[in-house]
Amino acid sequence: RPTLTRGAIVPDAFTFESRHDYAAATQETGISHTRAGWWISTQPLWSVVPQVAIAAVLQSFAPVPAQSLTLGILGFNVIVVIALVLLAFSDRKGLLAGGNGTAAAAWWILLTPFIYLVMRAREISHYDVGGWSGLIWWIVFAVITPFLALLAYFGLIGLAVQ
């Protein structure tokens, strides 16, 4: 066994090959974004603002009975939930087709899009970076949507009054 002394040159046979990352070479790669995933990430915006806009327009023309308005909003929300489930299945299919070995179950969307996006990001982190960006955008839209809804409501009421 060779001994090293101060100032000795180490032969190449004893150097560690650090240029090759064995962990990255054996790790599976996949994708982190799909079109359906981005639609789910923007859900607070496209599910709330149209409801407010439609309610504002209807109320500006003639008073709508509360029961009718409630039924309309409930019907719209049922359509939103069906759309979210279809988007989650499409997102899962796209992630698996993109090379991810596993993907979050689409049924997580029934708890909330937030829960689905958390579970989705956890699965994506095994295959690609950037899986948490969809969740971050969902949070951003959840924060700004109430302000946009108020702007839409008062903007449309203001237009109807003029």
Accessible surface in RSA format (square Angstrom, percent):
REM  Atomic radii and reference values for relative SASA: ProtOr
REM  Chains: A
REM  Algorithm: Lee & Richards
REM  Probe-radius: 1.40
REM  Slices: 20
REM RES _ NUM      All-atoms   Total-Side   Main-Chain    Non-polar    All polar
REM                ABS   REL    ABS   REL    ABS   REL    ABS   REL    ABS   REL
RES ARG A   1   268.31 112.7 195.34  99.6  72.97 173.7  75.99 103.9 192.32 116.6
RES PRO A   2    88.00  64.1  61.92  56.4  26.08  94.8  73.04  60.3  14.96  92.9
RES THR A   3   118.99  84.6  94.74  96.0  24.25  57.8  72.92  97.9  46.07  69.6
RES LEU A   4   120.39  67.0  89.77  64.2  30.62  77.0  89.84  63.1  30.55  82.2
RES THR A   5    95.90  68.2  82.98  84.1  12.92  30.8  71.68  96.3  24.21  36.6
RES ARG A   6   243.40 102.2 203.22 103.6  40.18  95.7  88.80 121.4 154.60  93.7
RES GLY A   7    76.42  94.2   0.00   N/A  76.42  94.2  41.70 114.4  34.72  77.8
RES ALA A   8    48.49  44.6  18.91  29.2  29.58  67.3  28.77  40.5  19.72  52.2
RES ILE A   9   162.06  92.2 138.47 103.2  23.59  56.9 142.02 102.3  20.04  54.4
RES VAL A  10    59.05  38.9  44.99  40.7  14.06  33.9  44.99  39.1  14.06  38.1
RES PRO A  11    69.11  50.4  57.49  52.4  11.62  42.2  69.11  57.1   0.01   0.0
RES ASP A  12   127.87  89.6 112.89 112.4  14.98  35.4  36.80  86.6  91.08  90.8
RES ALA A  13    92.56  85.1  51.49  79.5  41.07  93.4  63.76  89.8  28.80  76.3
RES PHE A  14   118.52  59.3  86.84  53.8  31.68  82.4  92.01  55.8  26.51  75.9
RES THR A  15    84.09  59.8  60.68  61.5  23.40  55.8  49.17  66.0  34.92  52.8
RES PHE A  16   167.19  83.6 141.27  87.5  25.91  67.4 146.30  88.7  20.88  59.8
RES GLU A  17    80.01  45.9  73.37  55.5   6.64  15.8  41.20  79.7  38.81  31.7
RES SER A  18    90.30  76.3  61.36  81.9  28.94  66.7  33.31  70.9  56.98  79.8
RES ARG A  19   207.06  86.9 169.72  86.5  37.34  88.9  79.39 108.5 127.67  77.4
RES HIS A  20    89.35  48.8  80.43  55.9   8.92  22.8  50.08  51.6  39.27  45.7
RES ASP A  21    91.81  64.3  78.49  78.1  13.32  31.5  37.60  88.5  54.21  54.1
RES TYR A  22   132.41  61.8 129.41  73.6   3.00   7.8  99.67  74.9  32.74  40.4
RES ALA A  23    74.14  68.2  60.12  92.8  14.02  31.9  67.82  95.5   6.32  16.8
RES ALA A  24    55.70  51.2  41.65  64.3  14.05  32.0  43.84  61.7  11.87  31.4
RES ALA A  25    64.78  59.6  24.34  37.6  40.44  92.0  35.55  50.1  29.23  77.4
RES THR A  26   115.28  82.0  83.50  84.7  31.78  75.7  74.88 100.6  40.40  61.1
RES GLN A  27    95.64  53.5  78.11  57.1  17.53  41.7  29.36  62.5  66.28  50.3
RES GLU A  28   104.47  60.0  93.79  71.0  10.68  25.4  43.11  83.4  61.36  50.1
RES THR A  29   106.61  75.8  94.74  96.0  11.87  28.3  62.06  83.4  44.55  67.3
RES GLY A  30    18.38  22.7   0.00   N/A  18.38  22.7   3.70  10.2  14.68  32.9
RES ILE A  31    59.48  33.8  58.26  43.4   1.22   2.9  59.48  42.8   0.00   0.0
RES SER A  32     6.31   5.3   4.45   5.9   1.86   4.3   0.00   0.0   6.31   8.8
RES HIS A  33    72.80  39.8  57.47  39.9  15.33  39.2  40.67  41.9  32.12  37.4
RES THR A  34    21.20  15.1  11.84  12.0   9.36  22.3  21.07  28.3   0.13   0.2
RES ARG A  35   199.60  83.8 185.40  94.5  14.20  33.8  66.69  91.1 132.91  80.6
RES ALA A  36     7.34   6.8   4.04   6.2   3.30   7.5   4.89   6.9   2.46   6.5
RES GLY A  37     3.03   3.7   0.00   N/A   3.03   3.7   2.50   6.9   0.52   1.2
RES TRP A  38    90.53  36.3  89.21  43.2   1.32   3.1  77.10  41.1  13.44  21.8
RES TRP A  39   126.26  50.7 124.74  60.4   1.52   3.6 108.96  58.1  17.30  28.1
RES ILE A  40     0.00   0.0   0.00   0.0   0.00   0.0   0.00   0.0   0.00   0.0
RES SER A  41     1.00   0.8   1.00   1.3   0.00   0.0   0.00   0.0   1.00   1.4
RES THR A  42    35.45  25.2  35.45  35.9   0.00   0.0  30.76  41.3   4.69   7.1
RES GLN A  43    24.40  13.6  24.40  17.8   0.00   0.0   0.00   0.0  24.40  18.5
RES PRO A  44    10.20   7.4   8.52   7.8   1.68   6.1  10.20   8.4   0.00   0.0
RES LEU A  45    54.83  30.5  54.52  39.0   0.31   0.8  54.52  38.3   0.31   0.8
RES TRP A  46    53.87  21.6  46.58  22.5   7.29  17.1  50.62  27.0   3.25   5.3
RES SER A  47     4.16   3.5   4.16   5.6   0.00   0.0   2.24   4.8   1.92   2.7
RES VAL A  48    56.04  36.9  55.94  50.6   0.10   0.2  56.04  48.7   0.00   0.0
RES VAL A  49    33.87  22.3  33.87  30.7   0.00   0.0  33.87  29.4   0.00   0.0
RES PRO A  50    44.45  32.4  39.13  35.7   5.32  19.3  44.45  36.7   0.00   0.0
RES GLN A  51    28.49  15.9  22.83  16.7   5.66  13.5  11.28  24.0  17.21  13.1
RES VAL A  52    35.25  23.2  32.19  29.1   3.06   7.4  35.25  30.6   0.00   0.0
RES ALA A  53    23.61  21.7  23.61  36.4   0.00   0.0  23.61  33.3   0.00   0.0
RES ILE A  54    95.19  54.2  92.28  68.8   2.90   7.0  95.19  68.5   0.00   0.0
RES ALA A  55    15.40  14.2  14.95  23.1   0.45   1.0  15.18  21.4   0.22   0.6
RES ALA A  56     0.10   0.1   0.00   0.0   0.10   0.2   0.00   0.0   0.10   0.3
RES VAL A  57    56.84  37.4  55.99  50.7   0.84   2.0  56.84  49.4   0.00   0.0
RES LEU A  58    80.03  44.6  78.11  55.9   1.92   4.8  78.22  54.9   1.81   4.9
RES GLN A  59    63.84  35.7  46.85  34.2  16.99  40.4  19.44  41.4  44.40  33.7
RES SER A  60    39.39  33.3   4.14   5.5  35.25  81.2  10.32  22.0  29.07  40.7
RES PHE A  61   161.07  80.6 128.81  79.8  32.26  83.9 131.34  79.6  29.73  85.1
RES ALA A  62    54.72  50.3  51.55  79.6   3.17   7.2  54.61  76.9   0.11   0.3
RES PRO A  63   124.51  90.7 105.62  96.3  18.89  68.7 106.77  88.2  17.74 110.2
RES VAL A  64    38.09  25.1  25.81  23.4  12.28  29.6  27.17  23.6  10.92  29.6
RES PRO A  65    83.22  60.7  70.48  64.2  12.75  46.3  82.61  68.2   0.61   3.8
RES ALA A  66    71.52  65.8  61.11  94.3  10.41  23.7  65.58  92.3   5.94  15.7
RES GLN A  67   134.00  74.9 128.58  94.0   5.42  12.9  64.22 136.7  69.78  52.9
RES SER A  68    58.59  49.5  46.61  62.2  11.98  27.6  23.18  49.4  35.41  49.6
RES LEU A  69    36.79  20.5  35.69  25.5   1.11   2.8  36.79  25.8   0.00   0.0
RES THR A  70    86.20  61.3  82.96  84.1   3.23   7.7  62.23  83.6  23.96  36.2
RES LEU A  71   121.34  67.6 113.63  81.3   7.71  19.4 114.05  80.1   7.29  19.6
RES GLY A  72    46.01  56.7   0.00   N/A  46.01  56.7  38.15 104.7   7.86  17.6
RES ILE A  73    64.65  36.8  63.07  47.0   1.59   3.8  64.06  46.1   0.60   1.6
RES LEU A  74   103.57  57.7 102.11  73.1   1.46   3.7 103.47  72.7   0.10   0.3
RES GLY A  75    32.92  40.6   0.00   N/A  32.92  40.6  31.50  86.4   1.43   3.2
RES PHE A  76    53.43  26.7  50.14  31.1   3.29   8.6  51.59  31.3   1.84   5.3
RES ASN A  77    54.57  37.6  54.02  52.2   0.56   1.3  19.57  47.1  35.00  33.8
RES VAL A  78    77.47  51.0  75.02  67.9   2.46   5.9  77.17  67.0   0.31   0.8
RES ILE A  79   113.03  64.3 111.97  83.4   1.06   2.6 112.54  81.0   0.49   1.3
RES VAL A  80     9.60   6.3   9.26   8.4   0.34   0.8   9.60   8.3   0.00   0.0
RES VAL A  81    72.63  47.8  72.60  65.7   0.03   0.1  72.63  63.1   0.00   0.0
RES ILE A  82    97.59  55.5  95.61  71.2   1.98   4.8  97.52  70.2   0.08   0.2
RES ALA A  83    31.15  28.6  27.46  42.4   3.69   8.4  30.96  43.6   0.19   0.5
RES LEU A  84    10.89   6.1  10.89   7.8   0.00   0.0  10.89   7.6   0.00   0.0
RES VAL A  85    22.10  14.5  22.10  20.0   0.00   0.0  22.10  19.2   0.00   0.0
RES LEU A  86   117.30  65.3 112.01  80.1   5.29  13.3 112.45  79.0   4.85  13.0
RES LEU A  87    37.45  20.9  36.72  26.3   0.73   1.8  37.36  26.2   0.09   0.2
RES ALA A  88     0.00   0.0   0.00   0.0   0.00   0.0   0.00   0.0   0.00   0.0
RES PHE A  89    82.23  41.1  77.93  48.3   4.30  11.2  78.14  47.4   4.10  11.7
RES SER A  90    59.27  50.1  49.06  65.5  10.22  23.5  24.28  51.7  34.99  49.0
RES ASP A  91     0.00   0.0   0.00   0.0   0.00   0.0   0.00   0.0   0.00   0.0
RES ARG A  92    75.68  31.8  75.68  38.6   0.00   0.0   7.71  10.5  67.97  41.2
RES LYS A  93   156.36  76.3 151.23  92.8   5.13  12.2  98.23  88.4  58.13  61.9
RES GLY A  94    23.84  29.4   0.00   N/A  23.84  29.4  20.85  57.2   2.99   6.7
RES LEU A  95     1.67   0.9   1.67   1.2   0.00   0.0   1.67   1.2   0.00   0.0
RES LEU A  96    68.66  38.2  53.16  38.0  15.50  39.0  53.52  37.6  15.14  40.7
RES ALA A  97    90.25  83.0  47.31  73.0  42.95  97.7  59.91  84.4  30.34  80.4
RES GLY A  98    29.55  36.4   0.00   N/A  29.55  36.4  16.49  45.3  13.06  29.2
RES GLY A  99    38.30  47.2   0.00   N/A  38.30  47.2  29.08  79.8   9.22  20.6
RES ASN A 100     4.91   3.4   0.25   0.2   4.67  11.2   0.00   0.0   4.91   4.8
RES GLY A 101    44.44  54.8   0.00   N/A  44.44  54.8  22.03  60.5  22.41  50.2
RES THR A 102    67.96  48.3  64.38  65.3   3.57   8.5  65.46  87.9   2.50   3.8
RES ALA A 103    11.95  11.0   0.18   0.3  11.77  26.8   0.79   1.1  11.16  29.6
RES ALA A 104     6.72   6.2   0.93   1.4   5.79  13.2   5.76   8.1   0.95   2.5
RES ALA A 105    46.89  43.1  41.94  64.7   4.95  11.3  43.25  60.9   3.64   9.6
RES ALA A 106     1.95   1.8   0.04   0.1   1.91   4.3   0.04   0.1   1.91   5.1
RES TRP A 107   145.84  58.5 139.48  67.5   6.36  14.9 119.05  63.5  26.79  43.5
RES TRP A 108    90.93  36.5  88.04  42.6   2.89   6.8  79.25  42.3  11.68  18.9
RES ILE A 109     7.27   4.1   0.68   0.5   6.59  15.9   0.68   0.5   6.59  17.9
RES LEU A 110   100.15  55.8  69.87  50.0  30.28  76.1  72.21  50.7  27.94  75.2
RES LEU A 111   109.63  61.1  92.02  65.8  17.61  44.3  93.69  65.8  15.95  42.9
RES THR A 112    61.12  43.5  57.80  58.6   3.32   7.9  59.36  79.7   1.76   2.7
RES PRO A 113    15.48  11.3  15.48  14.1   0.00   0.0  15.48  12.8   0.00   0.0
RES PHE A 114    74.43  37.2  74.43  46.1   0.00   0.0  74.43  45.1   0.00   0.0
RES ILE A 115    58.91  33.5  58.91  43.9   0.00   0.0  58.91  42.4   0.00   0.0
RES TYR A 116     0.94   0.4   0.94   0.5   0.00   0.0   0.00   0.0   0.94   1.2
RES LEU A 117     2.05   1.1   1.22   0.9   0.83   2.1   1.22   0.9   0.83   2.2
RES VAL A 118    34.79  22.9  34.79  31.5   0.00   0.0  34.79  30.2   0.00   0.0
RES MET A 119    42.74  22.1  42.58  28.2   0.16   0.4  27.87  23.7  14.88  19.7
RES ARG A 120     5.02   2.1   4.69   2.4   0.34   0.8   0.56   0.8   4.46   2.7
RES ALA A 121     0.06   0.1   0.00   0.0   0.06   0.1   0.00   0.0   0.06   0.2
RES ARG A 122   133.08  55.9 129.79  66.2   3.29   7.8  30.80  42.1 102.28  62.0
RES GLU A 123    50.40  28.9  50.40  38.1   0.00   0.0   5.52  10.7  44.88  36.6
RES ILE A 124     0.73   0.4   0.73   0.5   0.00   0.0   0.73   0.5   0.00   0.0
RES SER A 125    62.07  52.5  37.18  49.6  24.90  57.4  26.83  57.1  35.24  49.4
RES HIS A 126   107.47  58.7  99.14  68.9   8.33  21.3  61.74  63.6  45.73  53.2
RES TYR A 127    26.74  12.5  19.09  10.9   7.65  19.9   5.64   4.2  21.10  26.0
RES ASP A 128    49.18  34.4  38.03  37.9  11.14  26.4   8.73  20.5  40.45  40.3
RES VAL A 129   132.08  86.9 122.25 110.7   9.83  23.7 127.35 110.7   4.74  12.8
RES GLY A 130    35.48  43.7   0.00   N/A  35.48  43.7  26.20  71.9   9.27  20.8
RES GLY A 131     3.82   4.7   0.00   N/A   3.82   4.7   0.41   1.1   3.41   7.6
RES TRP A 132   109.32  43.9 109.32  52.9   0.00   0.0  95.86  51.1  13.46  21.8
RES SER A 133    31.52  26.6  28.96  38.6   2.56   5.9  29.97  63.8   1.55   2.2
RES GLY A 134     2.85   3.5   0.00   N/A   2.85   3.5   2.81   7.7   0.04   0.1
RES LEU A 135    14.85   8.3  14.22  10.2   0.63   1.6  14.22  10.0   0.63   1.7
RES ILE A 136    99.84  56.8  99.52  74.1   0.32   0.8  99.78  71.9   0.06   0.2
RES TRP A 137   119.91  48.1 119.91  58.0   0.00   0.0  98.78  52.7  21.13  34.3
RES TRP A 138    41.30  16.6  41.30  20.0   0.00   0.0  41.30  22.0   0.00   0.0
RES ILE A 139    75.39  42.9  75.39  56.2   0.00   0.0  75.39  54.3   0.00   0.0
RES VAL A 140    57.78  38.0  54.87  49.7   2.92   7.0  57.78  50.2   0.00   0.0
RES PHE A 141    31.83  15.9  31.83  19.7   0.00   0.0  31.83  19.3   0.00   0.0
RES ALA A 142    36.70  33.7  22.43  34.6  14.27  32.5  24.35  34.3  12.35  32.7
RES VAL A 143    90.75  59.7  83.24  75.4   7.51  18.1  88.84  77.2   1.91   5.2
RES ILE A 144    66.70  38.0  66.70  49.7   0.00   0.0  66.70  48.0   0.00   0.0
RES THR A 145     4.12   2.9   4.12   4.2   0.00   0.0   4.12   5.5   0.00   0.0
RES PRO A 146    71.16  51.9  65.17  59.4   5.99  21.8  70.47  58.2   0.69   4.3
RES PHE A 147   129.80  64.9 128.24  79.4   1.56   4.1 129.10  78.3   0.70   2.0
RES LEU A 148    65.54  36.5  62.67  44.8   2.87   7.2  62.67  44.0   2.87   7.7
RES ALA A 149     9.31   8.6   9.14  14.1   0.17   0.4   9.31  13.1   0.00   0.0
RES LEU A 150    99.60  55.5  98.99  70.8   0.61   1.5  99.51  69.9   0.09   0.2
RES LEU A 151   124.43  69.3 116.25  83.2   8.18  20.6 117.86  82.8   6.57  17.7
RES ALA A 152    23.15  21.3  12.38  19.1  10.78  24.5  22.75  32.0   0.40   1.1
RES TYR A 153    73.54  34.3  73.54  41.8   0.00   0.0  39.47  29.7  34.07  42.0
RES PHE A 154   128.87  64.5 120.04  74.4   8.82  23.0 120.52  73.1   8.35  23.9
RES GLY A 155    37.96  46.8   0.00   N/A  37.96  46.8  34.95  95.9   3.01   6.7
RES LEU A 156    52.11  29.0  48.14  34.4   3.97  10.0  48.19  33.8   3.92  10.6
RES ILE A 157    43.85  25.0  43.85  32.7   0.00   0.0  43.85  31.6   0.00   0.0
RES GLY A 158    30.45  37.6   0.00   N/A  30.45  37.6  29.56  81.1   0.89   2.0
RES LEU A 159   126.08  70.2 110.04  78.7  16.04  40.3 110.25  77.4  15.83  42.6
RES ALA A 160    49.17  45.2  10.43  16.1  38.74  88.1  22.34  31.5  26.83  71.1
RES VAL A 161   121.21  79.8  91.38  82.7  29.84  71.9  98.09  85.2  23.13  62.7
RES GLN A 162   177.94  99.5 116.23  84.9  61.72 146.9  54.57 116.2 123.37  93.6
END  Absolute sums over single chains surface
CHAIN  1 A    10831.8       9013.4       1818.4       7861.8       2970.0
END  Absolute sums over all chains
TOTAL         10831.8       9013.4       1818.4       7861.8       2970.0
